[in-house]
Amino acid sequence: MNPLDDDLIERYLAHVRVEKRLAERTVELYSLDLQKLQGYAAQTQVELLQVQNSHIRRWVAQMHGAGRSGRGIALILSGWRGFYVWLGREGRINSNPVQDVRAPKAGKPLPKALSVDDSVQLASFKNEANDPWLEARDAAIVEILYGGGLRVAELTGLDVRASNTARGWVDLQAGEAHVLGKGEKRRTVPVGSKSVLALQRWLFVRAQALSGNEQPALFIGINGTRLTSQSIWQRLRRRSLQAGLATPVHPHMLRHSFASHLLQSSSDLRAVQELLGHVSITTTQVYTRLDFQHLAKAYDAAHPRAKLGSKKRD
């Protein structure tokens, strides 16, 4: 390593530790980032004061090619940028080589969806240890989230029956849920036979518990008030673990599962867009990527020439 580079790094770390009063852990991370910078510079046979913008861009490409995430690269660049800002203030360089260099954009993560088997396992689960009232309610919640692809806020807004003040309601006879989605936009979603049966069971025990209390909310807590989104998150997480699923489930995961499973058996992206209440079809198109993952896994498992493709996808 170059003694001059070592000295510059030590002086900079002392600066951020003493003058900027950064936490010791932050100083350690800066030190690691600058060691990485020094390593790249040594491989390229340049000193830190000689690093150019083209060098930084090349090293960013190398990090990205090695699999480092865009967020990780962005953090490293931030550390390098601060170092060269300090060198500029010290009069050691005329321009910052990290200026205008950006990390590659991180790919938007795919929404997490359950497999069909896991979805059915959760929907079919019956917890005999539960109070029958809670069991009927929680089972109905799972069925309508997965069967209708509702957002959790749309679910909590459902009333037992239609009214001028209702944000949403379920028409069991028609097999439909009328919901108020994002942007105060109404839509109608089909409710499957399993969901209808679960809701009928829930309404029966709900009526017995309320004893004449005119609570309009479809899903209520033990105290008789409308369930909150947070309560549904907690109940669903607990239920998924009780059902033996490896991953705790949240309401939006069932919405993702609803969409991706529809696309596995139908290529009608527009229909799925309408059912989900997406304004733009580009929002819905993410589920085609989920569907491809399903197809790719099936290919890898079944095709005798699949190993090469599997390696590329990994």
Secondary structure per residue as TSV (DSSP state, phi and psi in degrees):
chain	resnum	aa	ss	phi	psi
A	1	M	-	360.0	151.1
A	2	N	-	-78.0	125.3
A	3	P	H	-58.5	-35.6
A	4	L	H	-65.5	-42.5
A	5	D	H	-62.9	-42.3
A	6	D	H	-58.9	-43.0
A	7	D	H	-66.0	-42.0
A	8	L	H	-63.2	-41.9
A	9	I	H	-65.9	-43.7
A	10	E	H	-62.0	-42.0
A	11	R	H	-65.5	-39.4
A	12	Y	H	-66.8	-42.5
A	13	L	H	-64.7	-35.9
A	14	A	H	-65.2	-37.1
A	15	H	I	-62.2	-48.8
A	16	V	I	-72.9	-26.8
A	17	R	I	-76.0	-43.7
A	18	V	I	-93.1	-51.5
A	19	E	I	-80.8	-40.4
A	20	K	S	-90.4	-11.6
A	21	R	-	55.1	44.1
A	22	L	-	-76.7	152.8
A	23	A	-	-62.4	150.8
A	24	E	H	-60.2	-36.7
A	25	R	H	-65.3	-37.8
A	26	T	H	-65.7	-40.1
A	27	V	H	-63.5	-39.0
A	28	E	H	-62.4	-41.6
A	29	L	H	-66.3	-39.9
A	30	Y	H	-60.3	-41.5
A	31	S	H	-61.5	-43.3
A	32	L	H	-63.5	-41.5
A	33	D	H	-63.3	-40.5
A	34	L	H	-74.1	-29.5
A	35	Q	H	-63.9	-39.3
A	36	K	H	-64.1	-43.1
A	37	L	H	-60.5	-43.5
A	38	Q	H	-64.8	-36.2
A	39	G	H	-65.3	-44.5
A	40	Y	H	-62.5	-41.6
A	41	A	H	-63.7	-39.6
A	42	A	H	-65.1	-41.1
A	43	Q	H	-62.2	-34.1
A	44	T	H	-88.3	-6.0
A	45	Q	T	61.8	45.9
A	46	V	-	-130.0	152.5
A	47	E	-	-83.0	161.9
A	48	L	G	-61.1	-32.2
A	49	L	G	-74.9	-12.3
A	50	Q	G	-101.1	-2.4
A	51	V	-	-63.3	135.1
A	52	Q	-	-110.9	166.8
A	53	N	H	-57.0	-37.1
A	54	S	H	-65.5	-34.7
A	55	H	H	-63.0	-47.5
A	56	I	H	-59.3	-44.3
A	57	R	H	-63.0	-39.1
A	58	R	H	-65.2	-41.0
A	59	W	H	-70.0	-34.0
A	60	V	H	-62.0	-42.9
A	61	A	H	-63.2	-38.4
A	62	Q	H	-65.1	-43.1
A	63	M	H	-63.3	-43.1
A	64	H	H	-64.6	-42.3
A	65	G	H	-65.1	-26.9
A	66	A	T	-81.9	-2.3
A	67	G	T	100.4	4.0
A	68	R	-	-70.3	140.3
A	69	S	-	-70.5	157.8
A	70	G	H	-59.5	-39.0
A	71	R	H	-64.8	-41.7
A	72	G	H	-63.5	-41.4
A	73	I	H	-65.2	-39.8
A	74	A	H	-60.9	-39.7
A	75	L	H	-66.9	-39.7
A	76	I	H	-64.6	-44.7
A	77	L	H	-60.7	-36.9
A	78	S	H	-61.7	-42.0
A	79	G	H	-65.1	-43.1
A	80	W	H	-64.5	-40.6
A	81	R	H	-62.3	-43.6
A	82	G	H	-62.5	-38.0
A	83	F	H	-61.9	-45.0
A	84	Y	H	-76.2	-25.3
A	85	V	H	-63.0	-43.7
A	86	W	H	-64.3	-41.8
A	87	L	H	-61.2	-36.3
A	88	G	H	-65.1	-42.3
A	89	R	H	-66.2	-28.5
A	90	E	T	-80.3	-5.1
A	91	G	T	78.0	20.3
A	92	R	S	-91.7	-20.8
A	93	I	-	-136.4	157.0
A	94	N	S	-93.4	-26.7
A	95	S	S	-145.0	152.3
A	96	N	-	-88.0	114.4
A	97	P	T	-69.2	-15.1
A	98	V	T	-90.6	-9.1
A	99	Q	T	-59.1	134.1
A	100	D	T	69.3	7.3
A	101	V	-	-91.9	125.8
A	102	R	-	-119.1	149.0
A	103	A	-	-70.8	151.7
A	104	P	-	-58.1	143.4
A	105	K	-	-63.7	133.3
A	106	A	-	-71.1	133.8
A	107	G	-	-63.7	138.8
A	108	K	-	-66.3	122.7
A	109	P	-	-64.0	143.0
A	110	L	-	-70.3	142.5
A	111	P	-	-63.4	145.4
A	112	K	-	-80.8	126.7
A	113	A	-	-126.3	146.4
A	114	L	-	-77.8	156.6
A	115	S	-	-70.1	164.3
A	116	V	H	-59.9	-42.6
A	117	D	H	-61.7	-44.5
A	118	D	H	-66.3	-37.6
A	119	S	H	-63.3	-45.0
A	120	V	H	-65.5	-39.5
A	121	Q	H	-60.2	-43.0
A	122	L	H	-68.4	-43.8
A	123	A	H	-67.1	-30.7
A	124	S	H	-87.7	-10.4
A	125	F	-	-64.7	136.7
A	126	K	-	-128.2	122.9
A	127	N	-	-98.0	99.7
A	128	E	T	-65.9	-22.1
A	129	A	T	-77.6	-15.3
A	130	N	S	-72.4	152.6
A	131	D	-	-58.9	133.2
A	132	P	H	-53.6	-33.0
A	133	W	H	-66.2	-48.7
A	134	L	H	-66.4	-38.6
A	135	E	H	-62.7	-44.7
A	136	A	H	-63.8	-41.6
A	137	R	H	-66.0	-49.0
A	138	D	H	-66.0	-36.3
A	139	A	H	-64.2	-40.6
A	140	A	H	-66.5	-36.5
A	141	I	H	-62.6	-46.5
A	142	V	H	-62.0	-44.7
A	143	E	H	-61.5	-42.8
A	144	I	H	-79.7	-29.7
A	145	L	H	-66.2	-46.0
A	146	Y	H	-79.2	-38.0
A	147	G	H	-75.2	-23.2
A	148	G	H	-119.3	-8.7
A	149	G	-	67.0	30.6
A	150	L	-	-75.9	150.1
A	151	R	-	-74.6	155.5
A	152	V	H	-64.4	-34.4
A	153	A	H	-67.5	-33.1
A	154	E	H	-67.9	-36.7
A	155	L	H	-66.5	-47.8
A	156	T	H	-66.6	-23.0
A	157	G	T	-81.9	-5.3
A	158	L	E	-71.2	137.5
A	159	D	E	-106.8	167.8
A	160	V	S	-66.7	-37.8
A	161	R	S	-141.6	163.0
A	162	A	-	-69.3	143.7
A	163	S	-	-159.3	172.9
A	164	N	T	-67.2	-23.5
A	165	T	T	-102.0	-5.8
A	166	A	-	-71.2	131.9
A	167	R	S	-78.6	-26.4
A	168	G	E	-167.4	165.0
A	169	W	E	-161.7	167.3
A	170	V	E	-116.4	130.3
A	171	D	E	-102.7	96.9
A	172	L	T	-67.7	-33.8
A	173	Q	T	-65.0	-39.9
A	174	A	T	-85.5	-13.9
A	175	G	T	68.2	46.2
A	176	E	E	-137.3	146.7
A	177	A	E	-113.9	129.5
A	178	H	E	-105.7	116.3
A	179	V	E	-124.5	157.5
A	180	L	E	-109.4	109.8
A	181	G	-	-95.8	-160.2
A	182	K	G	-61.6	145.5
A	183	G	G	70.8	19.1
A	184	E	G	57.0	34.7
A	185	K	-	-99.1	129.3
A	186	R	E	-87.8	146.9
A	187	R	E	-150.8	160.3
A	188	T	E	-114.1	130.8
A	189	V	E	-120.7	131.2
A	190	P	E	-62.9	142.5
A	191	V	-	-115.6	121.5
A	192	G	-	-69.5	169.3
A	193	S	H	-62.7	-37.0
A	194	K	H	-64.0	-40.1
A	195	S	H	-66.4	-41.2
A	196	V	H	-60.7	-45.7
A	197	L	H	-62.7	-42.7
A	198	A	H	-64.4	-39.8
A	199	L	H	-68.5	-37.1
A	200	Q	H	-62.8	-42.5
A	201	R	H	-63.4	-42.1
A	202	W	H	-65.3	-44.5
A	203	L	H	-62.4	-32.9
A	204	F	H	-65.2	-50.3
A	205	V	H	-73.6	-29.1
A	206	R	H	-62.8	-45.1
A	207	A	H	-63.0	-38.2
A	208	Q	H	-65.8	-37.8
A	209	A	H	-75.0	-34.3
A	210	L	H	-74.8	-30.7
A	211	S	T	50.8	54.2
A	212	G	T	90.8	-8.2
A	213	N	-	-67.4	122.8
A	214	E	-	-85.9	66.1
A	215	Q	-	-88.9	118.9
A	216	P	-	-74.7	-24.3
A	217	A	B	-62.0	136.8
A	218	L	S	-69.4	-46.9
A	219	F	S	-108.4	119.3
A	220	I	B	-126.9	161.3
A	221	G	-	-90.2	-178.3
A	222	I	T	-61.9	-30.0
A	223	N	T	-79.7	-0.8
A	224	G	S	87.8	5.1
A	225	T	S	-101.5	162.5
A	226	R	B	-59.3	135.6
A	227	L	-	-66.8	144.3
A	228	T	-	-93.0	162.5
A	229	S	H	-59.8	-39.2
A	230	Q	H	-63.0	-40.0
A	231	S	H	-62.7	-40.3
A	232	I	H	-68.5	-39.0
A	233	W	H	-57.2	-47.7
A	234	Q	H	-65.4	-44.3
A	235	R	H	-65.0	-39.9
A	236	L	H	-69.9	-39.5
A	237	R	H	-60.3	-47.3
A	238	R	H	-63.1	-42.9
A	239	R	H	-65.7	-39.2
A	240	S	H	-65.3	-37.8
A	241	L	H	-70.2	-39.0
A	242	Q	H	-64.0	-31.8
A	243	A	T	-77.6	-5.0
A	244	G	T	89.7	14.2
A	245	L	-	-75.6	144.2
A	246	A	S	-70.5	-29.3
A	247	T	S	-116.1	132.2
A	248	P	-	-60.3	136.4
A	249	V	-	-102.1	138.7
A	250	H	-	-116.0	163.0
A	251	P	H	-55.2	-40.9
A	252	H	H	-68.9	-24.5
A	253	M	H	-64.8	-34.8
A	254	L	H	-70.7	-33.6
A	255	R	H	-64.8	-43.5
A	256	H	H	-62.0	-41.0
A	257	S	H	-64.7	-43.3
A	258	F	H	-53.4	-48.5
A	259	A	H	-69.2	-47.0
A	260	S	H	-68.1	-34.7
A	261	H	H	-71.7	-32.3
A	262	L	H	-63.6	-41.9
A	263	L	H	-72.7	-21.3
A	264	Q	H	-68.7	-25.6
A	265	S	H	-113.1	-3.1
A	266	S	-	-148.5	141.5
A	267	S	-	-99.4	14.2
A	268	D	-	-83.8	85.2
A	269	L	H	-65.1	-36.1
A	270	R	H	-62.7	-39.6
A	271	A	H	-64.8	-42.8
A	272	V	H	-64.7	-37.7
A	273	Q	H	-58.4	-44.9
A	274	E	H	-65.6	-42.1
A	275	L	H	-65.6	-36.0
A	276	L	H	-81.6	-17.9
A	277	G	T	77.3	28.8
A	278	H	-	-79.0	133.7
A	279	V	S	-69.8	-43.3
A	280	S	S	-110.4	140.4
A	281	I	H	-71.2	-20.3
A	282	T	H	-63.4	-29.8
A	283	T	H	-66.2	-36.6
A	284	T	H	-76.5	-27.1
A	285	Q	T	-63.7	-18.8
A	286	V	H	-59.2	-27.4
A	287	Y	H	-74.3	-18.5
A	288	T	H	-69.6	-29.4
A	289	R	H	-70.1	-40.5
A	290	L	H	-60.7	-41.6
A	291	D	H	-64.6	-38.6
A	292	F	H	-64.4	-37.8
A	293	Q	H	-58.7	-41.4
A	294	H	H	-61.7	-45.3
A	295	L	H	-66.4	-39.0
A	296	A	H	-64.9	-39.6
A	297	K	H	-65.9	-39.8
A	298	A	H	-63.8	-40.0
A	299	Y	H	-63.4	-47.8
A	300	D	H	-60.6	-35.3
A	301	A	H	-77.6	-27.0
A	302	A	H	-111.0	-29.5
A	303	H	-	-89.0	132.1
A	304	P	T	-65.9	-17.8
A	305	R	T	-107.4	26.5
A	306	A	-	-85.8	-16.4
A	307	K	H	-61.9	-40.4
A	308	L	H	-62.1	-46.0
A	309	G	H	-62.9	-36.4
A	310	S	H	-63.0	-41.2
A	311	K	H	-63.5	-40.0
A	312	K	H	-64.3	-38.9
A	313	R	H	-71.0	-31.5
A	314	D	-	-69.7	360.0
